[in-house]
Amino acid sequence: MNVEAIIRAYIAENILFSGNGYPYRDDASFLDGGIIDSANVMELVMFVEEKFGLSVEDTDIVPDNFDSVRLLAAYVRRKQPILA
């Protein structure tokens, strides 16, 4: 399973509570699209740390890293190059 698929599955199951998967494009903005809220961002941070074994710095919690499946997957790959 690739990084994007793991992120989509997590959001669908744990944030959207959707049994039908993640219905948005990978570049859809989480915040602008109303997909997640600010509290969910912290949930995503904890998920990324646990699932991918990363340590997310406070300065990394910005829209450039956490505002779409595509951006989040790219962030994970930068922090853990073995997934690239």
N, C-alpha and C positions, 0 to 999 in steps of 0.2 A: 504494500500500500504506500503510495507516495505522500509527501508532506501535505499537499493540498487536500487529498482525500481524507487524511486523518483529521485535519482541521475542520473540513466540511462535516464529517460525521459527528465530531464532538459538538459543534454548534447546533446541528440539527437535533441531536438527542438531548443535549443538556441545557440549551438556551432557548431554542425554538420549540422544543418538545414535539418535534415532527417525526412521524413514522414514515413520511414520504421523502426523506432526505433533505438536502440543502437546495432550495429552489432558486437561488440567485447566481449570477455570474461571479466568477472568482475575483473580478475587479470591482464589484459593487461595494460602495462605501458602507461599512457597518453603521456608522453614526448618521450620515446623511440619509441613508435608506431606512433608518429605524430598525435595522436588523438586531442591533444590540444597543444597550445604554451604557452609561459610564460605570455602573456597578458590574456589568458583564465584562467590561474591559479587564477589571481586576481578576475576574474568574478566568479569563483567557490567559492572563499572566501566570496564574497558578497552574493552569493546564499545561502551558508551554514548558514551565520549569519542571513539572513532574514527568510529563510524557517524553520530553526530549532531553532531560537532564541538563537544562540550562539554568544559569543564574541571570535573571533579567534585572538590569539596573534601573533605578527610578528614571534616569535620564533617557532610557530606551523606550519608555512608555509614552510614545507620541504617535500621532496619526500616520506618520511616514512608516511606522513599523506595525501598527495594530489596527488599521482601518479597512482591511479587506483580506480575503483569503490569500490573494496573490502577494500582498505586502507582508503579511504575517509569515507565509511560507518562505519568502525571500529573507526575512529577518532570521528565521530559524536556520536556514542554510548558511547565512553569514556567521552566525554564532556557533554553528556546529558543522563545519565544512565536510565532515564525513557523509552528510546527507545530500550533498550537492550532486 
